[in-house]
């Protein structure tokens, strides 16, 4: 009998250490991709689905509660965790709205000087956005100067829609 007790003393702590090592402290991006596909009811790359998978290099702390999903008006899905305060925007495969197409056809300004805008930096698997202010009027496709504050450096951005610009590369 003492032989069995000594093996339990070793096996139970060893098993608990292996279980802890198997659980990652970070969100599984493949699982997030599946949840986004379920939320959008479309697969990655399909119209209405995510443009690309979420970058596996992102180290997002595992959310204690459920991860939240919400639509944005910028052709993206907001994936967020209120517990840790992280959020990412997953670009969605789709086209521009009819209103923006009409404005582009009429050659009208869709961005005006001193208008608050959202600057978006897009990559295949993620996008980053922050608030800037237009320094000139612009039509869809025009390159205009923008800046985050009066003291910040001027950036050139391409007008992509009403209230949004993309970083010029």
Secondary structure by P-SEA (a helix, b strand, c coil): caaaaaaaaaaaaaaaaaaaaaccccccaaaaaaaaaaaacccccccccccccccccccccccccbbbbbbccccbbbbbbcccbbbbbbbbbbbbcaaaaaaaaaccccccccbbbbbbbbcccbbbbbbbbbcccccccbbbbbbccccbbbbbbbbccccbbbbcc
